Amino acid sequence: MLEEAMTAIATDGLAALTMSALADRLGTSGGHILYYFGSKDRLFLEALRWSEAALTEERRVLLSGRTAPARKLDRFLQLYLPKGPRDPRWMLWIELWARAGANEPLRTAQEELDQGWHEDLATLLAQGAAAGVFAADDSAGRAGELLALLDGLSTRVVLGQRGADRRSALAAARSAARRLVGRAGE
């Protein structure tokens, strides 16, 4: 149900999505959805958490692997960026950012979800620095800078802005990562 809800929210936007229309799409009743989720915002948040849980597991596997730190960083960048315009996962993030400023539970959820990405990237950069591969003296700070850049690149890709596609965003992210964490001894 959450995958279908995520797709519906990404396609129509949360504001335009009615519980009745979503229920029709899912082959159930609006009352059934409200019973389990209580509100449209709660359904939205659960769909986002469901999506992020799968990505968190992918990050855990990536970070625990025996791959070289530079390769792990590249795979992290690939995992982070949207697949293309209107990527459902990223459309949920766009909705979240638009609503979080005026909604404390959504803002709290955003901070929690962001924190997982930040901690994992900071850990990866610290491990790379300890191995002498990266020159990141402030892993947490560099992780924050790189994630801010990735958010900007991702937003351009997911909104389908002219000249913004996954390939060019990945190239820009790789270039920025090289400048931010470089190579030890450079």
SVG drawing of the C-alpha trace seen along z (x, -y; Angstrom):
<svg xmlns="http://www.w3.org/2000/svg" viewBox="-15 -27 66 34">
<polyline fill="none" stroke="black" stroke-width="0.4" points="0.0,0.0 2.8,-2.5 4.5,-2.0 1.2,-2.8 0.7,-5.8 4.2,-7.0 3.6,-6.8 0.2,-8.6 1.7,-11.4 4.6,-11.7 2.3,-11.8 -0.5,-14.1 1.1,-15.9 -0.2,-15.7 -2.4,-18.7 -4.3,-17.4 -4.6,-13.8 -7.8,-13.0 -8.3,-10.0 -11.2,-8.9 -9.1,-9.0 -6.2,-7.2 -8.6,-4.6 -10.0,-4.0 -6.5,-3.6 -5.6,-1.1 -8.9,0.8 -10.0,0.0 -12.0,-2.6 -11.0,-6.0 -12.2,-5.0 -9.8,-2.0 -6.9,-4.3 -7.8,-6.7 -8.2,-3.9 -4.6,-2.9 -3.0,-6.3 -5.3,-8.9 -4.5,-11.7 -3.1,-12.4 0.1,-13.9 0.6,-10.7 0.1,-8.6 2.6,-10.8 5.1,-10.5 4.8,-6.7 5.3,-6.4 8.5,-8.5 9.8,-6.5 9.0,-3.3 11.0,-4.6 13.9,-5.8 14.0,-2.5 14.9,-0.6 17.6,-3.2 19.0,-3.0 19.4,0.8 21.2,0.2 23.5,-2.3 24.2,0.2 25.2,2.8 27.4,0.3 29.2,-0.9 29.8,2.5 31.3,3.9 34.9,4.4 35.0,2.0 37.6,-0.8 36.5,-4.1 36.6,-6.0 34.4,-3.4 32.0,-3.5 31.7,-7.2 30.9,-6.9 28.2,-4.4 26.9,-6.6 26.5,-9.5 24.8,-7.2 22.4,-6.0 21.6,-9.5 20.8,-11.1 17.3,-10.6 16.9,-8.2 15.5,-11.0 12.7,-13.5 9.8,-13.0 11.6,-10.2 8.8,-9.2 11.2,-9.1 12.5,-12.5 9.0,-13.9 8.2,-12.9 11.2,-14.9 10.1,-18.0 6.7,-17.7 8.3,-17.3 10.5,-20.4 7.5,-22.4 5.5,-21.4 8.1,-21.0 8.4,-24.7 4.9,-24.9 4.5,-21.4 6.5,-20.4 6.1,-16.6 7.2,-16.8 10.1,-19.0 11.2,-16.5 10.9,-13.6 12.9,-15.5 15.7,-16.1 15.7,-12.4 15.9,-11.2 18.5,-13.7 20.6,-12.8 20.9,-9.2 22.3,-10.2 24.6,-12.7 25.9,-10.2 26.5,-7.6 28.4,-9.9 30.4,-11.4 31.4,-7.9 32.4,-7.0 34.6,-10.1 36.2,-9.5 37.0,-5.9 38.5,-7.1 40.6,-9.7 41.8,-7.1 42.8,-4.9 44.8,-7.8 42.5,-7.9 40.6,-11.2 41.9,-14.4 38.8,-15.2 39.9,-16.9 36.3,-17.6 34.2,-14.6 30.9,-15.9 31.4,-19.3 32.4,-17.9 29.4,-15.5 27.1,-18.4 28.5,-20.4 28.4,-17.5 24.8,-16.6 23.7,-20.2 25.2,-20.1 23.6,-16.7 20.2,-18.1 20.6,-21.0 21.6,-18.7 18.8,-16.3 16.2,-19.0 17.2,-20.2 17.1,-16.6 13.8,-15.6 12.1,-18.8 13.4,-18.2 15.2,-21.5 16.9,-22.2 20.4,-20.7 19.9,-18.7 19.9,-15.0 21.2,-12.1 24.4,-11.7 25.4,-15.4 24.4,-15.6 26.5,-12.6 29.5,-14.1 29.1,-17.3 28.7,-15.4 31.9,-13.4 33.8,-16.6 32.6,-18.3 33.5,-15.3 37.0,-15.3 37.3,-19.0 35.8,-18.6 37.6,-15.5 40.4,-15.2 43.1,-12.7 45.4,-12.4 48.6,-14.3 47.3,-16.6"/>
</svg>
